[in-house]
Every structure is written in structure tokens, then in C-alpha cells.
Amino acid sequence: MYLSPSPAPNPAYDDNDSIGPTVFDVTSFGAIGDCATDDTSAFKMAWDVACMSTVSKSALLLVPYTFCFLVNPTTFNGPCRTHLVLQIDGFIISPDGPRSWPANYQRQWMMFYRVNGLSIQGSGFINGRGQKWWNLPCKPHKGPNGTTQPGPCDSPVAIRVFQSSKVRIQGLNFMNSAQFHVRFDNCSDVVVDSVTIKAPASSPNTDGIHIENTHNVQIRNSVISNGDDCISIGGGCFNVDIKNVTCGPSHGISIGSLGVHNSQAYVSNITVTNSTIWNSDNGVRIKTWQGGSGSVSRIVFSNILMVNVRNPIMIDQYYCQTNNCANQTSAVIISDVLYANIKGTYDLRSPPMHFGCSDSVPCTNLRLADVDLFPSKGQHLENPFCWNAYGSTQITVPPVYCLLDAPPDF
């Protein structure tokens, strides 16, 4: 049984378009909205007509309140002739588990491709119904006796935006994706504002928002609770501003993992501010594989509250998903990282700060100021961990004596 979301306010009209947007209601194209009928063709038809519309300067594709639409894997193609607003006020649900999906699906549920000028907004719910995907034997510790079994394991991303620009996602509720909830690839000028993302803490690989090869991004005013990273930043990303995000339970906010299979990755100008991370495995993390190349630089983590976080501050240049990753001589270079005004509590199973940098390529210019982290239980302060890490500190609790002062020439 689905509870109806509250209807969202009507989107603002374009000031230069006195007649307002032309509205295309998916029910006018044959969508039934009973949670059981396949409404994919109606959604596609409504999209195509709205995308090609020239009646006004903007078109509004409406997914109305009180309805529940079953949509199969599909791609919504651009470019469009107008600015397109996808207004979701009802429910959209996916097919229920792997056996209900088409055999030839492309690892995503709904993809928006080459759309320049797109708003996806509303008060509705997008439900990926991922439970049956999470329980596949190939998922971590889901096989017999807590093992991970071989076999097909590609689970679909709920919303993927690919090769698009000037994209805004606002106000929506995402839940229970089979894998990532929202993913941006090769995009620019992206805003994600006031969204809620929710999946169980035990759900594997259910990252909230993932960006890859994407720049000029703002993520703000959002609440994310899931089974992997709240926000993950992949290679090729720069100029990313994350602000006022509440994250947890989760694996925290992560840059990486980068450099897998000896690949090259560059990430720069990333800012995370005014946020809260609670009951999570990690807080703010940079993770890279041995053998990669490239760089991570000009990173700011500031004004962050940690509540019972296992690894509040972490750099891990030995990231590995098995027990037999070999140490290698190359690494992604990490430099110019600021941690400022980070306060709260940590889980005593791990040190509050972990700077595990490559043997061959040290981390440099790590700066810590006004960092106060106390154990969530007991009084004993754990010492931070540093390996081949260079930088400076000002007023930190606990003190970071292991951080080295001056980097060597290399």
C-alpha cells in the first residue's frame, strides 16, 4: 500500500513566457497508475512529445499526485527543443526484482541522455524496489553461510543522467534502489537540492548520489540514509560544492575510489561544508587503489558534525576489496586537503583520524584546524594514525603528533 505524497506547488513560470509551460500529463498518454500496469510506453510517448514541443519556452511533463506508475527500464533521449520540467508528484516504481526485469537491461532503470536544460522535481517518490537485488548470492555476505558467491551481479542504477548539462533535481524522495540511487556521468552544471534518499544500512552498493567525469556541481539541503556512500565522487570531477547535507547511517561522503586497475584519475576543487554525518562507517574519506595515477587536490572539509562515526576523517591509499591486493609503486597523488571545524564523536573501534598514504607517494599539505573528536563511549582518546603523511595542525583533539612537518623531495 502506498501513501500519497503531498502535491508540490506549481513550478514557477518562465518570466519571459507569459503563457507558462505547456503541460503534458502522462495519464493523457495512456498511463494507468495502478502500481501493476506497465506504463513505460505512455511515459516514453509523453516524454517524446514534450521534448519536441515548441508551443512555449518550457514544457512540463506531469506525473500526477495519487497515482502509482510501474515503469520498466527505459531511456529518455534528448536533445529537446525546449526546457523540460519533469514534475513527479505521484509514485514511480520499478519492476520487482531481477526475475521481473528484461534480460537485456543496461544496468540502469531510468536514464536521461543528452538533455540540456532539465528539471526533475516534485514531492513524489521514486522506488527502485531493490530488496531482491540486494539478496542475490553474489552480493557481499548474502550467499550460503555468509559467503559471497560468483554469478551475475550487475544491479541497476535507479536514475542515471548521462552527457547532459544544466540539470536540476529538486524535492524528490528516492528509496530502495537496487544500486546507486542517482548517478551523473559526463555532465556539467548540475544542482541537486532538497532531496531525500533512503535505503537500509545493510543494502549493498546503494550510494545516494554518485558523480563521475562531472563538473560544476551543487548538492545541498538533502538527507541521505543508505547502505554505502551518501555521496561518492569519481574521477574527472571538479568544482563540486556539497552543503547542508545530513548523512547516515551510511559509509559517509567519499572521494573515490580512484585508480582501480592502474587507471588515471583527477579530482579537484571539492568542498563539503555545514553538514552532519551520524552512525556511519566513515565520515569524510578519500580512497584510492594501489597502482593508480593522477591527483586529488584542493579539497575542503569544514563545519562538519560527526555523531558516532567509526572513521570520521580518513585517507586510505590502500583501498582493496579483497585480502590480496599487492602493494605497488605508483599512486594517485593527494595534496592540499583542509579539515576545519570538524567536531563530534567517534566509534572506538577505529582511530578518529586515519591518514594511510602510499609508501612511494606521500600525502602533502594536509591541514587540520579546530578538529575536536571524542569517543562516543568512555573517556580514552585513541591516537590518530598516520603513514607517509605531511602537513600541519592547529588545535586538534586528540593531537595529531604523527603528521610529519615537511615533505621529502620526490
Backbone hydrogen bonds, N-H to C=O, Kabsch-Sander energy under -0.5 kcal/mol:
donor,donor_aa,acceptor,acceptor_aa,energy
17,D,14,D,-2.3
20,G,17,D,-2.0
22,T,58,S,-1.8
24,F,60,L,-3.5
25,D,23,V,-0.5
26,V,62,L,-2.4
28,S,25,D,-1.7
29,F,26,V,-1.2
30,G,27,T,-1.1
31,A,26,V,-1.9
35,C,68,C,-2.8
39,D,37,T,-0.7
39,D,70,L,-2.9
43,F,39,D,-2.1
44,K,40,T,-2.7
45,M,41,S,-2.4
46,A,42,A,-2.5
47,W,43,F,-2.6
48,D,44,K,-2.7
49,V,45,M,-2.2
50,A,46,A,-2.5
51,C,47,W,-3.1
52,M,48,D,-1.5
53,S,50,A,-0.9
59,A,83,H,-2.5
60,L,22,T,-3.4
61,L,59,A,-0.6
61,L,85,V,-3.2
62,L,24,F,-2.4
62,L,60,L,-0.7
63,V,87,Q,-3.3
67,F,64,P,-1.1
68,C,33,G,-1.7
69,F,91,F,-2.8
70,L,37,T,-0.8
71,V,69,F,-0.6
71,V,93,I,-2.5
74,T,109,W,-2.7
76,F,111,M,-3.7
77,N,75,T,-0.7
78,G,113,Y,-2.3
81,R,51,C,-2.9
82,T,51,C,-0.6
83,H,57,K,-1.6
84,L,117,G,-1.9
85,V,59,A,-3.1
86,L,84,L,-0.5
86,L,119,S,-3.7
87,Q,61,L,-2.4
87,Q,85,V,-0.8
88,I,86,L,-0.8
88,I,121,Q,-3.5
89,D,63,V,-3.0
89,D,87,Q,-0.7
90,G,63,V,-1.3
91,F,67,F,-2.7
92,I,125,F,-2.3
93,I,69,F,-3.0
94,S,127,N,-1.7
97,G,95,P,-1.4
100,S,97,G,-1.8
101,W,98,P,-1.2
105,Y,102,P,-1.2
109,W,157,V,-3.3
110,M,158,A,-2.4
111,M,74,T,-2.1
111,M,109,W,-0.5
112,F,160,R,-2.8
113,Y,76,F,-2.2
113,Y,111,M,-0.6
114,R,162,F,-2.4
116,N,114,R,-0.6
117,G,115,V,-0.7
117,G,165,S,-2.4
118,L,166,K,-2.0
119,S,84,L,-2.4
120,I,168,R,-3.2
121,Q,86,L,-2.6
121,Q,119,S,-0.6
122,G,170,Q,-1.1
124,G,88,I,-2.4
125,F,90,G,-1.6
126,I,173,N,-2.8
127,N,92,I,-2.7
127,N,125,F,-0.6
128,G,126,I,-0.6
128,G,175,M,-2.5
130,G,176,N,-2.1
133,W,130,G,-0.7
134,W,130,G,-2.5
135,N,131,Q,-1.2
136,L,133,W,-1.6
139,K,136,L,-2.0
142,K,139,K,-2.0
143,G,147,T,-3.5
146,G,143,G,-1.5
147,T,144,P,-1.1
149,Q,137,P,-2.9
149,Q,147,T,-0.5
155,S,153,C,-0.8
157,V,107,R,-2.0
158,A,180,F,-2.6
159,I,181,H,-1.9
160,R,110,M,-2.4
161,V,183,R,-3.1
162,F,112,F,-2.8
162,F,160,R,-0.5
163,Q,185,D,-2.3
165,S,115,V,-1.1
166,K,188,S,-1.4
167,V,189,D,-1.6
168,R,118,L,-2.7
169,I,191,V,-2.6
170,Q,120,I,-2.3
171,G,193,D,-2.0
173,N,124,G,-2.0
174,F,172,L,-0.5
174,F,196,T,-3.4
175,M,126,I,-2.4
176,N,198,K,-2.1
179,Q,156,P,-1.1
181,H,207,D,-2.8
182,V,208,G,-1.6
183,R,159,I,-2.6
184,F,210,H,-2.6
185,D,161,V,-2.7
186,N,212,E,-1.9
188,S,164,S,-1.5
189,D,215,H,-1.4
190,V,216,N,-2.2
191,V,167,V,-2.6
192,V,218,Q,-2.9
193,D,169,I,-2.6
194,S,220,R,-1.8
196,T,172,L,-2.3
197,I,223,V,-2.5
198,K,174,F,-2.1
199,A,225,S,-2.3
203,S,200,P,-1.8
206,T,203,S,-0.8
207,D,205,N,-0.8
208,G,229,D,-2.3
209,I,230,C,-1.9
210,H,182,V,-2.6
211,I,232,S,-2.1
212,E,184,F,-2.2
213,N,235,G,-2.9
215,H,187,C,-1.7
216,N,238,F,-1.5
217,V,239,N,-2.4
218,Q,190,V,-2.4
219,I,241,D,-2.5
220,R,192,V,-2.6
221,N,243,K,-1.4
222,S,244,N,-0.7
223,V,195,V,-2.1
224,I,246,T,-2.9
225,S,197,I,-2.6
226,N,249,P,-2.1
230,C,252,G,-2.5
231,I,252,G,-0.8
232,S,209,I,-2.6
233,I,254,S,-2.2
234,G,211,I,-3.2
234,G,232,S,-0.6
236,G,266,Y,-1.9
237,C,234,G,-0.7
237,C,266,Y,-0.6
238,F,214,T,-0.9
239,N,268,S,-1.1
240,V,269,N,-2.3
241,D,217,V,-2.8
242,I,240,V,-0.5
242,I,271,T,-3.3
243,K,219,I,-2.7
244,N,273,T,-1.5
246,T,222,S,-2.6
247,C,245,V,-0.5
247,C,276,T,-2.9
248,G,224,I,-2.6
251,H,228,D,-2.5
253,I,283,G,-2.9
254,S,231,I,-2.7
254,S,252,G,-0.5
255,I,285,R,-2.7
256,G,233,I,-2.8
256,G,254,S,-0.6
258,L,287,K,-1.3
262,N,259,G,-0.9
263,S,260,V,-1.0
265,A,293,S,-2.3
267,V,295,S,-2.3
268,S,237,C,-1.6
269,N,297,S,-1.1
270,I,298,R,-1.5
271,T,240,V,-2.6
272,V,300,V,-2.8
273,T,242,I,-2.7
274,N,302,S,-0.9
275,S,303,N,-1.1
276,T,245,V,-2.2
277,I,305,L,-2.8
278,W,247,C,-2.4
279,N,307,V,-2.9
281,D,250,S,-2.4
283,G,311,N,-2.6
284,V,312,P,-2.7
285,R,253,I,-2.4
285,R,283,G,-0.5
286,I,314,M,-2.0
287,K,255,I,-2.7
288,T,316,D,-2.5
289,W,258,L,-3.0
291,G,330,S,-2.2
292,G,289,W,-1.2
293,S,263,S,-1.9
295,S,265,A,-1.5
296,V,333,I,-3.1
297,S,267,V,-1.9
298,R,335,S,-0.6
299,I,336,D,-2.4
300,V,270,I,-2.6
301,F,338,L,-2.9
302,S,272,V,-2.8
303,N,340,A,-1.8
304,I,341,N,-1.3
305,L,275,S,-2.4
306,M,304,I,-0.5
306,M,343,K,-3.0
307,V,277,I,-2.5
309,V,345,T,-1.8
310,R,280,S,-2.5
311,N,281,D,-0.7
313,I,352,P,-1.6
314,M,284,V,-2.2
315,I,354,H,-3.0
316,D,286,I,-2.9
317,Q,356,G,-2.8
319,Y,288,T,-2.1
319,Y,316,D,-0.6
333,I,294,G,-2.4
335,S,296,V,-2.4
336,D,364,T,-1.4
337,V,365,N,-1.4
338,L,299,I,-2.7
339,Y,367,R,-3.1
340,A,301,F,-2.6
340,A,338,L,-0.5
341,N,369,A,-2.3
342,I,370,D,-0.7
343,K,304,I,-2.1
343,K,341,N,-0.6
344,G,372,D,-1.7
345,T,306,M,-2.1
346,Y,374,F,-1.9
347,D,309,V,-1.7
350,S,347,D,-1.6
354,H,313,I,-2.2
355,F,385,F,-2.9
356,G,315,I,-3.0
356,G,354,H,-0.6
357,C,355,F,-1.0
357,C,387,W,-2.0
358,S,361,V,-0.6
363,C,388,N,-1.7
364,T,334,I,-1.9
366,L,390,Y,-2.1
367,R,337,V,-2.9
367,R,365,N,-0.5
368,L,392,S,-2.2
369,A,339,Y,-2.5
370,D,394,Q,-2.3
371,V,395,I,-1.1
372,D,342,I,-2.2
372,D,370,D,-0.6
373,L,397,V,-3.5
374,F,344,G,-2.4
376,S,346,Y,-2.7
382,E,380,H,-0.5
385,F,353,M,-2.8
387,W,355,F,-2.4
390,Y,363,C,-2.1
391,G,404,L,-3.0
392,S,366,L,-2.4
394,Q,368,L,-2.1
397,V,371,V,-3.1
401,Y,399,P,-0.9
403,L,400,V,-1.1
404,L,389,A,-2.5
